[in-house]
Amino acid sequence: MTLTDGNISTMIHALVDGELDAATAHDVEARLAADPALAAQRDSLIALRAAMKRVPKQVPSDAFLKKMANLQPAEDNIVRPQFGKPARQVSRSYGWQSLAASVVVTAFLASGATRILMMNTAPDSFVAAITDDHRRSLLAGSPFDIASSDRHTVKPWLDAKLGLSPPAPDLAAQGFALAGGRVEIIAGKPLPALVYRHHEHLISVVAEPMNGGSAREPIDIAAGGFNMVRWSDTGFNYYAISDTEWADLNSFVTLFRDAAAPK
């Protein structure tokens, strides 16, 4: 299909769904890069998809199923005329279990639950800048400015460059090896970033110094095709971003927080 102004929205949906060939996908990506409004439309679709994946499976309770069963008629008589024959009665039983499940899911989607999910996927300029820098790091010749698995090498390097450095716990034994560090420019500010490796995936951890404030629990964010978790301690706001699975990224964040907590 040829990319036109009239079908750009359809093409964005196809891009997010992975239904475009490489050449067309390249053309659509180029169009999005030149049009922030279209890029925002793509990011919203990605965010919605990520949010729906996190919707817990809705299982009707036993009490609800019993109530639906009591409402089920024993027989629903329907008159179906047939050509050349007198009308006859046939019976049909309702698939009330399916109906019950659909009622539960519909109620869930109509509630504020989906709004709560989407609150954590709303893009902002700071998150978008972190996402862009992480994407650039994956495309660059090296994803870090200093390559080392030794935190006693990475932390002093960052401190010498920026005058500060976040905790850089050694999590290699748990499957998340420190690979290095780099300096990011986010919203005009130079910030330290740690790089961890988990199998074939890289996890960037950007640390924004806090001027006071309290610790905040992790929040999942869908960010431009990547998974991101944001949290805070008393010293930094952290943003961990990767293309690894949500379960792996959340495991990494739990391990990082536990190891970095004051002893």
Helices and strands as residue ranges (DSSP letters): G 5-7, H 8-16, H 22-34, H 36-53, H 62-71, E 76-82, E 85-92, H 96-110, H 113-119, H 125-139, E 146-147, H 151-162, G 172-174, E 177-186, E 189-198, E 201-209, E 216-223, E 226-232, E 236-242, H 246-260
